Amino acid sequence: MGNVILDALKDSAIAAPFLLAIYLLIEFLESNERAKTRTVKLLNGKLAPLVASGVGLVPQCGFSVMAADLYCQRYLKLGTLVAFFVATSDEALPILLTNVKTLPVVWIVLLVKAVYAVALGYVINLFDRRPLAADCELKDEQGCCHHEMGGEHKRGFWAFVKHPLLHTLKIFVYIFVVNAVFGMLLYFFEQQIISFTSTLGIAQSFFTALIGLVPNCASSVILTGMYAEGIVSLPALLAGLVSNSGIAFAILFKQKKQLGRNLLILALMYCLGVLCGVVGALFALL
């Protein structure tokens, strides 16, 4: 059990530098109108889903956390966020690469996740009409813009870093608690999960996609472990890895006023994972 707490602390600590970097960036953007405009255009340009997919494939859950927070700050469209989430590999990629049994399927996992992420990103962005940070002048009722978005102004060093540091600390504690709680649950019920999944047959994707939603790095470890041991099929593994976005959902659900929207994103990620797994299973039967 002590290892669970240590793992939760480690995973939270790994995400902290990414959080601090993105909060410092946001602080800079909110005080520099020209840089803010250019960044918003880059993050929501024609290549945004493609960039999100490429970055998401890097085996580091901090990128999905970064994407979730950028989305809450209205610097990303929903499709770009989904592209980040679908492409995210978390701990799965290193495990697949270091296991002789799973090494041959690494290219399949990466290819499917990358193509799926890019396609979904572009399609969903076509229907996303949510105003971005560039359209937000003052803090709105939904809590997504937390500073006045006025012109450039100069501040001292401490005034500049104070808010990002405090915000990073708050999110670090929040992520640690979430990691610890879900880590404990997975620690005590891992064998029951494995036993149940092995009996599902072609319906495995419905359960592995659910495992993937657990906001903890251990979920991707369990999924890849079950595949390596022959408990779940490759399509079922893909279902879980598509729905998995590391601990990013912990950041989304911290926005309590956006509960309905966040539940829809959660449901969307689950459905996308199941769809990928079911389609893959049907192709395997041909």
BAGUKOL-653318 format. One line per 8 residues: number of its first residue (from 1); their letters; for each residue y, x, z negated of C-alpha. Coordinates in Angstrom, 1 decimal. Each point is the difference from the previous one (the first is absolute). Layout:
<rs>
NUM	a	Y/X/Z ~ ...
</rs>
This chain:
<rs>
1	mgnvilda	0.0/0.0/0.0 ~ 2.3/2.9/-0.7 ~ -0.5/1.1/3.6 ~ 1.3/-3.4/1.2 ~ 3.3/0.6/-1.9 ~ 0.3/3.5/1.3 ~ -0.7/-1.2/3.6 ~ 2.6/-2.7/-0.5
9	lkdsaiaa	2.5/2.6/-1.2 ~ -0.8/2.3/2.8 ~ 0.4/-2.6/2.7 ~ 3.3/-1.2/-1.5 ~ 1.3/3.6/-0.2 ~ -0.9/0.6/3.6 ~ 2.0/-3.0/1.1 ~ 3.0/0.9/-2.1
17	pfllaiyl	1.5/2.7/2.3 ~ -0.2/-2.4/3.0 ~ 1.7/-2.7/-2.1 ~ 2.8/2.3/-1.1 ~ 0.5/1.3/3.5 ~ 0.3/-3.5/1.4 ~ 2.4/-1.2/-2.7 ~ 2.2/3.0/0.5
25	lieflesn	0.0/-0.7/3.7 ~ 0.9/-3.7/-0.6 ~ 2.8/1.1/-2.3 ~ 1.3/2.3/2.6 ~ -0.2/-2.6/2.7 ~ 1.8/-2.6/-2.1 ~ 2.9/2.5/-0.5 ~ 0.1/1.2/3.6
33	eraktrtv	0.5/-2.8/2.6 ~ -0.6/2.2/3.0 ~ -3.2/1.5/-1.3 ~ -1.2/-3.5/-1.1 ~ 0.6/-1.5/3.5 ~ -1.9/2.8/1.7 ~ -2.9/-0.2/-2.4 ~ -0.4/-3.7/0.3
41	kllngkla	0.0/0.3/3.8 ~ -2.7/2.7/-0.2 ~ -2.2/-2.0/-2.5 ~ 0.3/-3.1/2.1 ~ 0.1/1.4/3.5 ~ -2.5/-0.3/2.8 ~ -2.3/2.7/-1.5 ~ 0.1/-1.3/-3.6
49	plvasgvg	-3.6/-1.4/-0.1 ~ -1.3/3.1/1.8 ~ 1.7/2.3/-2.5 ~ -1.2/-2.1/-2.9 ~ -3.6/0.1/1.3 ~ 0.1/3.8/0.3 ~ 1.5/0.6/-3.4 ~ -2.3/-2.6/-1.6
57	lvpqcgfs	-3.1/1.9/1.1 ~ 1.0/3.0/-2.1 ~ -2.4/-0.2/-3.0 ~ 2.8/-0.5/-2.6 ~ 0.6/-3.4/-1.7 ~ 3.6/1.0/-0.7 ~ 0.9/-0.9/3.6 ~ -1.1/-3.6/-0.4
65	vmaadlyc	1.9/-0.2/-3.3 ~ 3.0/1.4/1.9 ~ -0.4/-2.6/2.7 ~ -0.3/-2.9/-2.5 ~ 3.2/1.0/-1.7 ~ 1.9/0.5/3.3 ~ -1.1/-3.5/0.9 ~ 1.3/-1.4/-3.3
73	qrylklgt	3.3/1.8/0.7 ~ 0.1/-1.7/3.5 ~ -0.3/3.3/1.9 ~ -3.3/-1.0/1.7 ~ -1.2/-3.0/1.9 ~ -3.2/-1.7/-1.0 ~ -1.9/1.2/3.0 ~ 0.9/3.6/-0.8
81	lvaffvat	-1.1/-0.5/-3.6 ~ -3.3/-1.5/1.2 ~ -0.5/3.0/2.3 ~ 0.5/2.3/-3.0 ~ -2.5/-2.0/-2.1 ~ -2.7/-0.3/2.7 ~ 0.1/3.7/0.9 ~ 0.0/1.1/-3.6
89	sdealpil	-3.2/1.9/-0.8 ~ 0.7/0.9/-3.7 ~ -3.0/2.0/-1.4 ~ -2.4/-1.1/2.7 ~ 0.7/2.6/2.7 ~ -0.6/3.1/-2.2 ~ -3.3/-1.6/-1.2 ~ -1.1/-0.8/3.5
97	ltnvktlp	0.9/3.5/1.2 ~ -2.0/1.8/-2.8 ~ -3.2/-2.1/0.2 ~ -2.5/1.0/2.7 ~ -1.3/-3.6/0.2 ~ 3.5/-1.4/0.8 ~ 1.6/2.8/2.0 ~ -1.2/-1.4/3.4
105	vvwivllv	1.9/-3.3/-0.6 ~ 3.4/1.5/-1.0 ~ 1.4/-0.2/3.5 ~ -1.1/-3.7/0.3 ~ 1.8/-0.9/-3.3 ~ 3.2/1.9/1.0 ~ 0.0/-1.5/3.6 ~ -0.6/-3.6/-1.1
113	kavyaval	2.6/0.2/-2.8 ~ 2.6/1.7/2.2 ~ -0.3/-2.4/2.9 ~ -0.3/-3.1/-2.2 ~ 3.1/1.1/-2.0 ~ 2.2/0.6/3.1 ~ -1.1/-3.2/1.7 ~ 0.6/-2.1/-3.1
121	gyvinlfd	3.3/1.7/-0.7 ~ 1.5/-0.8/3.4 ~ -1.3/-3.6/0.0 ~ 1.2/-0.9/-3.5 ~ 3.4/1.6/0.5 ~ 0.6/-2.4/2.9 ~ -0.1/-2.9/-2.5 ~ 1.8/1.7/-2.9
129	rrplaadc	3.5/-1.4/-0.3 ~ 0.8/1.2/-3.5 ~ 3.4/1.7/-0.1 ~ -0.1/3.8/-0.7 ~ 2.1/2.1/-2.2 ~ 2.7/0.4/2.6 ~ 0.7/-3.7/-0.3 ~ 0.1/0.0/-3.7
137	elkdeqgc	3.5/0.6/-1.5 ~ -0.6/-0.9/-3.6 ~ -2.9/-0.5/-2.3 ~ -1.7/-3.2/1.0 ~ -1.8/-2.6/-2.0 ~ -3.4/1.5/0.8 ~ 0.8/3.4/-1.5 ~ -0.7/2.1/3.0
145	chhemgge	3.4/1.7/0.3 ~ 0.9/1.4/-3.4 ~ 3.3/1.8/0.9 ~ 3.1/-0.9/1.8 ~ -0.3/1.0/3.6 ~ 3.6/1.1/0.6 ~ 1.4/3.0/1.6 ~ -0.6/3.6/-0.9
153	hkrgfwaf	1.1/1.2/-3.4 ~ -0.4/3.3/-1.9 ~ -1.7/0.3/-3.4 ~ -1.1/2.7/-2.3 ~ -3.5/1.4/-0.1 ~ -1.1/-1.9/-3.0 ~ 1.5/-3.3/1.2 ~ -1.9/0.5/3.2
161	vkhpllht	-3.5/0.8/-1.5 ~ 0.2/-2.2/-3.1 ~ -1.1/-3.3/1.6 ~ -2.8/1.6/2.1 ~ -1.4/1.9/-3.0 ~ 0.0/-3.1/-2.3 ~ -1.5/-2.2/2.7 ~ -2.7/2.6/0.7
169	lkifvyif	-0.9/0.1/-3.7 ~ -0.3/-3.8/-0.2 ~ -2.2/-0.2/3.1 ~ -2.1/2.9/-1.2 ~ -0.7/-1.8/-3.3 ~ -0.8/-3.2/1.9 ~ -2.4/1.7/2.4 ~ -1.7/1.8/-2.9
177	vvnavfgm	-0.6/-3.2/-1.8 ~ -1.4/-1.7/3.2 ~ -2.2/3.0/0.8 ~ -1.3/0.1/-3.5 ~ -0.8/-3.7/-0.2 ~ -1.8/-0.2/3.4 ~ -1.6/3.4/-0.6 ~ -1.6/-1.4/-3.2
185	llyffeqq	-1.2/-3.1/1.8 ~ -1.6/2.0/2.8 ~ -1.5/2.4/-2.6 ~ -1.8/-2.8/-1.8 ~ -1.0/-2.1/2.9 ~ -0.7/2.5/2.8 ~ -3.8/-0.4/-0.1 ~ 0.3/-3.8/0.1
193	iisftstl	2.3/0.3/3.0 ~ -2.4/2.2/1.8 ~ -3.0/-2.2/-0.7 ~ 1.7/-3.1/1.1 ~ 1.4/1.5/3.2 ~ -3.4/1.2/1.1 ~ -1.3/-3.6/0.2 ~ 2.7/-1.4/2.2
201	giaqsfft	-1.2/1.2/3.5 ~ 2.5/-0.8/2.8 ~ 2.3/-1.6/-2.6 ~ 0.7/3.3/-1.7 ~ 3.4/0.3/1.6 ~ 1.3/-3.0/-2.0 ~ -0.8/1.9/-3.2 ~ 0.9/3.5/1.0
209	aliglvpn	3.4/-1.2/1.2 ~ 0.5/-1.4/-3.4 ~ -0.9/3.3/-1.6 ~ 2.5/1.7/2.3 ~ 2.8/-2.2/-1.4 ~ -0.4/1.5/-3.5 ~ 3.1/2.1/-0.6 ~ -1.8/3.1/-1.2
217	cassvilt	-1.1/3.1/1.8 ~ -3.5/-0.5/-1.4 ~ -0.6/-3.0/2.4 ~ -0.1/2.2/3.1 ~ -2.3/2.4/-1.9 ~ -2.4/-2.8/-0.8 ~ 0.1/-1.3/3.6 ~ -0.8/3.4/1.6
225	gmyaegiv	-2.6/0.7/-2.7 ~ -1.8/-3.2/0.8 ~ 0.1/0.8/3.7 ~ -1.4/3.5/-0.5 ~ -2.9/-1.5/-2.0 ~ -0.8/-2.6/2.7 ~ 1.1/-2.9/-2.2 ~ 2.6/-1.3/2.4
233	slpallag	0.3/0.2/3.8 ~ 2.7/1.8/1.9 ~ 1.8/-3.3/0.9 ~ 0.0/-0.9/-3.6 ~ 1.4/3.4/-0.9 ~ 2.8/-0.5/2.6 ~ 0.7/-3.5/-1.5 ~ 0.6/1.6/-3.4
241	lvsnsgia	2.0/2.9/1.3 ~ 2.2/-2.2/2.2 ~ 1.0/-2.3/-2.9 ~ 0.4/3.0/-2.4 ~ 3.5/1.4/-0.4 ~ -0.5/2.1/-3.2 ~ 2.3/-1.1/-2.8 ~ 2.7/-1.3/2.3
249	failfkqk	-0.5/-3.7/-1.0 ~ 0.9/1.0/-3.5 ~ 3.5/0.8/1.4 ~ 0.2/-3.3/2.0 ~ -1.0/-2.2/-2.9 ~ 2.6/1.7/-2.3 ~ 2.4/-2.1/2.0 ~ -0.7/-3.2/-2.1
257	kqlgrnll	2.5/-2.1/1.9 ~ -1.9/0.6/3.2 ~ -3.4/-1.1/-1.3 ~ -0.6/-2.5/2.8 ~ 0.8/2.5/2.7 ~ -2.1/2.7/-1.6 ~ -3.0/-2.4/-0.4 ~ 0.3/-0.7/3.8
265	ilalmycl	0.0/3.8/0.7 ~ -3.1/0.4/-2.2 ~ -1.7/-2.9/1.7 ~ 0.9/1.5/3.4 ~ -1.4/3.4/-0.9 ~ -3.2/-1.7/-1.2 ~ -0.4/-2.0/3.2 ~ 0.7/3.0/2.2
273	gvlcgvvg	-2.7/2.0/-1.8 ~ -2.5/-2.8/0.3 ~ 0.8/-0.5/3.7 ~ -0.5/3.7/0.7 ~ -3.3/0.0/-1.8 ~ -1.4/-3.2/1.5 ~ 1.0/1.0/3.5 ~ -1.6/3.4/-0.5
281	alfall	-3.2/-1.6/-1.4 ~ -0.2/-2.3/3.1 ~ 0.4/3.0/2.3 ~ -2.8/1.8/-1.9 ~ -2.3/-2.9/0.6 ~ 0.5/0.1/3.8
</rs>
